[in-house]
Structures are given as structure tokens and as C-alpha cells.
Amino acid sequence: MAKVIFASDKITIETKDDSDVCFVADKAKASLPFDCYEGVCETCRVLVDEGGENLSEVNEQEKYTLGEEKIAQGFRLGCQIKIKSGYVILRNGWD
């Protein structure tokens, strides 16, 4: 089982390995907003505080939408990432 901590909301939820973060956020009723679910609008931007190694690799859509600088700062797109296993701490990327 994987664990996602939505730090902005102080919500912790356990989920199956390889779960889509967007659906986990929805299930947890986290304040992470989603709009297009395709990685083009950046609405679901999150900041990875801990556990980035437990997420799926940065994909081409994230590179295009966020750019290298934001990715280097720890930003990801919630609609594009899966939690592989372990835990991750995420914050709303607009806080």
C-alpha cells in the first residue's frame, strides 16, 4: 500500500500502489484542483515535499507544461503522476 499526504489539507490517505494521484486527491477530498486531466493547463500543479522517488517519472507533458525550472524546484502535475509505492508528501502548488 502507498500513502499520500496532502500537506495543504492535513489529509493522509492510503491507496493501492500505482494509483493516479488525481483520483486519490478526489477520493480524499483534498483541495487540489483539476481541470483538463491532460497536463496542459497546470491547474493541478503540486509541490513534492518528500517522497518524489516514489512517484512515476517526469513525463514529456510535464516537461512541456511546467518547464525544467519548475520541475527542478519540485513541482509536478497531479494529473500526470502515479504513486508507485511508499509515501509522498504533496502541497498544492498554488499555496
Secondary structure, 3 states (H helix, E strand, C coil): CEEEEECCCCEEEEECCCEEHHHHHHHHCCCCCCCCCCCCCCCCEEEEEECHHHECCCCHHHHHHHHHHHHHCCEEECCCCEECCCEEEEEECCC
